[in-house]
Amino acid sequence: DGRIGSLWLINPETNDLICRQAAGHHYELVRGWRLRSDQGIANWAVRHDQSLIVADTRLDPRHYKDIDDLIGLELRSILSVPMRIKGQVIGCLQVTDIAPNRFNTNELNLVEALASTAAVAIENTRLYTAVTDDLNHRYAEVRTVKLAEQLQQSQKMEAIGRLAGGVAHDFNNMLAVIMGHAGLAIDALPITHELRSDIESIQTAAERAAELSKNLLTFAHHQIIEPQEFNLNAFVDELEPSLQRLVGSRVKLMRRTERQLPPIKFDPDQLEEVLFSLVVNARDAMPEGGKLILETATATLDSRYVEARPGTYALLAVRD
């Protein structure tokens, strides 16, 4: 329907604004998009620490029209709300529509409440990452002493597991508030109400954020990965149209396929996340365009690969 809900975070190293999550029309093209500090309505909301509604982007020079070209639609209405932690802006929530004059102050107030809750959840996740990095650094300092390495490894994995479970639990609580309020709002609105699809987009974005919590719970051994047996070529075939839209017209997506592949057993959701991440990184490494090759093949591993059991494997490679 041409509507997109998105979550943007500031990159502290470059000061760029990066879309970390998106839901709605062509969300996979918007996710991972990077805006310089002088580009777009989202950046204006972040830099001025001010929520705003743009009734018609044709009349507002702050709108970054390259995003319209990327998704193949003209975004006419924009609602953008900054997210804050301890008074500091870390990013924004944004909802867009292809029709003008689609947002009002009631919707603005709802998104501001959701932005506040989402910011707390994001900060909890960042704290978990900082603690994990610190523990890994300390582990590296003592790894030359074998006995100390074994003891510290055991203690850290136990501590990290408890921390991951606690952070994931808090994150789930925050997401439950977002999805709960969104669900109540959807139930209270008629099916034809113009606000309904916007709230559904917010609910979808929150559900995608819940996947982050699932990863934390997996690490803490509170959630079991769900591997399935499937054909790697068929898996890539299914994702290829989305990957082509993701890289855009300046990058040529090519395939090198070995047809007689052994079936693999893996969690397809995790493999999809890894593949999209690799493709986005490759696209960003070629700002002037180029070729991106997806290759599948059979690989034979021997005892030199200490982390794998010797045998025949299916290989998936991304080359730019």
C-alpha positions as CSV (number, residue, x, y, z in Angstrom):
1,D,0.0,0.0,0.0
2,G,3.0,2.3,-0.2
3,R,3.5,2.8,3.5
4,I,6.7,2.3,5.4
5,G,7.5,2.3,9.1
6,S,11.3,2.6,9.9
7,L,13.7,2.8,12.8
8,W,16.9,4.9,12.3
9,L,19.9,5.1,14.6
10,I,22.9,7.5,14.6
11,N,26.3,5.9,13.8
12,P,28.5,7.5,16.5
13,E,31.6,7.1,14.4
14,T,30.4,8.8,11.2
15,N,27.4,10.7,12.5
16,D,25.3,9.2,9.7
17,L,21.8,8.0,10.2
18,I,21.3,4.3,9.4
19,C,17.9,2.5,9.0
20,R,18.2,-0.6,11.2
21,Q,14.6,-1.9,10.9
22,A,11.8,-1.3,8.5
23,A,8.3,-2.6,7.8
24,G,5.8,-2.1,4.9
25,H,6.3,-1.6,1.2
26,H,9.8,-2.6,0.0
27,Y,11.1,-2.6,3.6
28,E,14.1,-4.7,2.6
29,L,15.3,-1.9,0.3
30,V,15.1,0.8,3.0
31,R,16.7,-1.3,5.8
32,G,20.4,-0.6,5.8
33,W,20.0,2.7,4.0
34,R,22.5,5.4,5.2
35,L,21.8,9.2,5.3
36,R,24.4,11.9,5.9
37,S,23.7,14.3,8.7
38,D,22.4,16.9,6.2
39,Q,20.0,14.5,4.3
40,G,16.3,13.9,4.9
41,I,13.4,14.6,7.2
42,A,14.6,11.9,9.7
43,N,17.9,13.7,10.1
44,W,16.1,17.1,10.6
45,A,14.1,15.5,13.5
46,V,17.2,14.0,15.0
47,R,19.5,17.1,14.7
48,H,16.8,19.5,16.0
49,D,15.5,17.0,18.6
50,Q,12.0,17.7,17.5
51,S,9.0,15.6,16.3
52,L,7.4,16.8,13.1
53,I,4.7,16.0,10.5
54,V,5.4,16.8,6.8
55,A,2.0,17.1,5.1
56,D,3.4,17.1,1.6
57,T,7.1,16.5,0.7
58,R,6.7,18.3,-2.6
59,L,6.5,21.5,-0.6
60,D,9.4,20.7,1.8
61,P,13.0,20.9,0.5
62,R,14.3,18.8,3.4
63,H,12.9,15.6,1.9
64,Y,15.7,13.4,0.5
65,K,14.2,12.3,-2.9
66,D,16.8,9.5,-3.6
67,I,14.8,7.3,-1.3
68,D,11.8,7.7,-3.6
69,D,13.9,6.6,-6.5
70,L,15.2,3.6,-4.5
71,I,11.7,2.2,-3.7
72,G,10.0,3.3,-6.9
73,L,7.4,5.4,-5.0
74,E,7.0,9.1,-4.2
75,L,6.7,9.5,-0.4
76,R,4.3,12.4,0.1
77,S,3.6,12.4,3.9
78,I,6.2,11.9,6.6
79,L,5.9,11.6,10.4
80,S,9.2,11.6,12.2
81,V,9.9,11.3,16.0
82,P,13.3,11.4,17.7
83,M,14.3,8.7,20.2
84,R,16.1,9.7,23.4
85,I,18.2,8.0,26.1
86,K,18.9,10.2,29.2
87,G,18.1,13.3,27.2
88,Q,20.4,12.3,24.3
89,V,19.0,11.7,20.9
90,I,20.0,8.3,19.5
91,G,17.8,8.1,16.4
92,C,14.2,8.3,15.3
93,L,11.0,6.4,14.4
94,Q,9.5,7.4,11.1
95,V,6.3,6.5,9.2
96,T,5.7,7.5,5.6
97,D,2.9,7.4,3.1
98,I,2.5,7.9,-0.6
99,A,-0.5,10.2,-0.2
100,P,-0.3,13.8,1.2
101,N,-1.9,14.9,4.5
102,R,-2.1,11.5,6.1
103,F,-0.9,12.2,9.6
104,N,-2.3,14.1,12.6
105,T,-1.3,15.0,16.2
106,N,-3.0,11.9,17.6
107,E,-0.8,9.7,15.5
108,L,2.2,11.8,16.4
109,N,1.5,11.3,20.1
110,L,1.2,7.5,19.6
111,V,4.5,7.3,17.8
112,E,6.2,9.4,20.4
113,A,5.1,6.9,23.1
114,L,6.4,4.0,21.0
115,A,9.7,5.8,20.4
116,S,10.3,6.3,24.1
117,T,9.7,2.6,24.8
118,A,11.8,1.4,21.8
119,A,14.7,3.7,23.0
120,V,14.9,2.0,26.4
121,A,14.9,-1.5,24.7
122,I,17.7,-0.4,22.4
123,E,19.8,0.9,25.2
124,N,19.4,-2.4,27.1
125,T,20.8,-4.2,24.1
126,R,23.7,-1.8,23.8
127,L,24.6,-2.4,27.4
128,Y,24.6,-6.1,26.8
129,T,27.0,-5.6,23.8
130,A,29.3,-3.4,25.8
131,V,29.5,-5.9,28.7
132,T,30.1,-8.8,26.3
133,D,32.9,-6.9,24.5
134,D,34.5,-6.0,27.8
135,L,34.5,-9.6,29.0
136,N,35.9,-10.8,25.7
137,H,38.8,-8.2,26.0
138,R,39.6,-9.4,29.5
139,Y,39.6,-13.0,28.4
140,A,42.1,-12.2,25.6
141,E,44.5,-10.7,28.2
142,V,44.8,-13.9,30.2
143,R,44.4,-16.6,27.5
144,T,48.2,-17.2,27.5
145,V,47.9,-18.9,30.9
146,K,46.1,-22.2,30.2
147,L,44.6,-22.8,33.6
148,A,43.4,-19.2,34.0
149,E,42.0,-19.4,30.5
150,Q,39.9,-22.4,31.3
151,L,38.6,-21.0,34.6
152,Q,37.8,-17.6,33.1
153,Q,36.1,-19.1,30.1
154,S,33.8,-21.1,32.3
155,Q,32.9,-18.2,34.5
156,K,32.4,-15.8,31.6
157,M,30.2,-18.0,29.6
158,E,28.0,-18.5,32.7
159,A,27.9,-14.8,33.4
160,I,27.2,-13.9,29.8
161,G,24.5,-16.5,29.6
162,R,22.8,-15.0,32.7
163,L,23.2,-11.5,31.3
164,A,21.9,-12.4,27.8
165,G,18.8,-14.0,29.4
166,G,18.2,-11.0,31.6
167,V,18.6,-8.4,28.8
168,A,16.5,-10.5,26.4
169,H,13.8,-10.7,29.1
170,D,13.8,-6.9,29.6
171,F,13.8,-6.4,25.8
172,N,10.8,-8.7,25.5
173,N,8.9,-6.8,28.1
174,M,9.5,-3.5,26.2
175,L,8.5,-5.1,22.9
176,A,5.4,-6.5,24.6
177,V,4.3,-3.0,25.5
178,I,4.8,-1.8,22.0
179,M,3.0,-4.7,20.4
180,G,0.3,-4.7,23.0
181,H,-0.6,-1.0,22.6
182,A,-0.4,-1.4,18.8
183,G,-2.7,-4.4,19.0
184,L,-5.2,-2.5,21.2
185,A,-5.2,0.4,18.8
186,I,-5.8,-1.9,15.8
187,D,-8.7,-3.6,17.6
188,A,-10.2,-0.2,18.4
189,L,-10.2,1.1,14.8
190,P,-12.5,0.1,11.9
191,I,-10.8,-1.9,9.1
192,T,-11.2,1.1,6.8
193,H,-9.6,3.7,9.1
194,E,-6.5,5.3,7.5
195,L,-4.5,5.0,10.8
196,R,-4.9,1.2,11.0
197,S,-2.2,0.3,8.4
198,D,0.2,2.7,10.0
199,I,-0.2,1.0,13.4
200,E,0.1,-2.4,11.7
201,S,3.4,-1.2,10.3
202,I,4.7,-0.3,13.8
203,Q,3.5,-3.6,15.1
204,T,5.4,-5.4,12.3
205,A,8.6,-3.5,13.1
206,A,8.3,-4.4,16.7
207,E,7.9,-8.1,15.8
208,R,11.1,-7.9,13.7
209,A,12.8,-6.3,16.7
210,A,11.7,-9.3,18.7
211,E,14.0,-11.4,16.5
212,L,17.0,-9.6,18.2
213,S,15.6,-10.9,21.5
214,K,15.4,-14.4,20.0
215,N,19.1,-14.3,19.2
216,L,20.0,-13.2,22.7
217,L,17.9,-16.1,24.1
218,T,19.6,-18.5,21.8
219,F,23.0,-17.3,23.1
220,A,21.8,-17.8,26.6
221,H,20.6,-21.3,25.8
222,H,17.1,-20.4,26.7
223,Q,15.9,-20.8,23.2
224,I,16.8,-23.6,20.8
225,I,17.8,-22.9,17.2
226,E,15.3,-24.6,14.8
227,P,17.4,-26.2,12.0
228,Q,15.6,-27.5,8.9
229,E,16.8,-29.6,6.0
230,F,16.5,-27.8,2.7
231,N,18.2,-27.1,-0.7
232,L,20.6,-24.2,-0.7
233,N,20.0,-23.3,-4.3
234,A,16.3,-23.2,-3.9
235,F,16.8,-21.0,-0.8
236,V,18.9,-18.5,-2.8
237,D,16.5,-18.6,-5.8
238,E,13.6,-17.6,-3.5
239,L,15.5,-14.6,-2.1
240,E,17.1,-13.5,-5.3
241,P,14.3,-10.9,-6.3
242,S,14.5,-9.3,-2.9
243,L,18.4,-9.2,-3.1
244,Q,18.3,-7.6,-6.5
245,R,16.0,-4.8,-5.3
246,L,18.3,-4.5,-2.2
247,V,21.5,-3.8,-4.3
248,G,19.8,-1.4,-6.7
249,S,20.3,-0.8,-10.4
250,R,24.0,0.2,-10.1
251,V,25.1,-3.2,-8.9
252,K,24.7,-6.3,-11.2
253,L,23.7,-9.4,-9.2
254,M,25.2,-12.6,-10.7
255,R,24.9,-16.3,-9.8
256,R,27.4,-19.1,-10.0
257,T,25.5,-22.3,-9.2
258,E,26.5,-25.9,-8.8
259,R,23.2,-27.7,-9.3
260,Q,24.0,-31.0,-7.6
261,L,24.4,-29.8,-4.0
262,P,23.8,-31.9,-0.9
263,P,20.9,-30.8,1.2
264,I,21.9,-28.7,4.2
265,K,20.5,-28.6,7.8
266,F,20.4,-25.1,9.2
267,D,18.1,-22.5,10.7
268,P,16.7,-20.7,7.5
269,D,15.9,-17.5,9.4
270,Q,19.5,-17.2,10.6
271,L,20.9,-18.0,7.2
272,E,18.6,-15.3,5.6
273,E,19.8,-12.7,8.1
274,V,23.5,-13.6,7.4
275,L,22.9,-13.4,3.6
276,F,21.1,-10.1,3.7
277,S,23.8,-8.6,6.0
278,L,26.6,-9.8,3.6
279,V,24.8,-8.4,0.6
280,V,24.2,-5.0,2.2
281,N,27.9,-4.8,3.2
282,A,29.0,-5.6,-0.3
283,R,26.6,-3.0,-1.8
284,D,27.9,-0.3,0.5
285,A,31.4,-1.2,-0.5
286,M,30.6,-0.4,-4.1
287,P,29.1,3.2,-4.0
288,E,29.8,3.6,-7.8
289,G,28.3,0.3,-8.7
290,G,29.8,-3.0,-9.7
291,K,29.2,-6.8,-9.7
292,L,28.0,-8.9,-6.8
293,I,28.3,-12.7,-7.2
294,L,26.3,-15.3,-5.2
295,E,28.1,-18.6,-5.5
296,T,26.9,-22.1,-4.4
297,A,29.2,-25.1,-4.6
298,T,30.2,-28.3,-2.9
299,A,33.2,-28.1,-0.5
300,T,35.2,-30.9,1.0
301,L,36.6,-30.2,4.4
302,D,39.4,-32.2,6.1
303,S,40.9,-32.3,9.5
304,R,42.6,-28.9,9.0
305,Y,39.2,-27.3,9.6
306,V,39.2,-27.8,13.3
307,E,35.7,-26.4,13.9
308,A,34.0,-28.7,11.4
309,R,33.7,-32.4,11.1
310,P,35.6,-33.7,8.0
311,G,33.2,-34.4,5.1
312,T,31.2,-32.8,2.2
313,Y,29.5,-29.5,2.7
314,A,27.4,-27.0,0.7
315,L,29.2,-23.6,0.2
316,L,27.5,-20.2,0.0
317,A,29.8,-17.4,-1.0
318,V,29.2,-13.6,-1.6
319,R,31.8,-11.8,-3.7
320,D,32.0,-8.2,-4.9
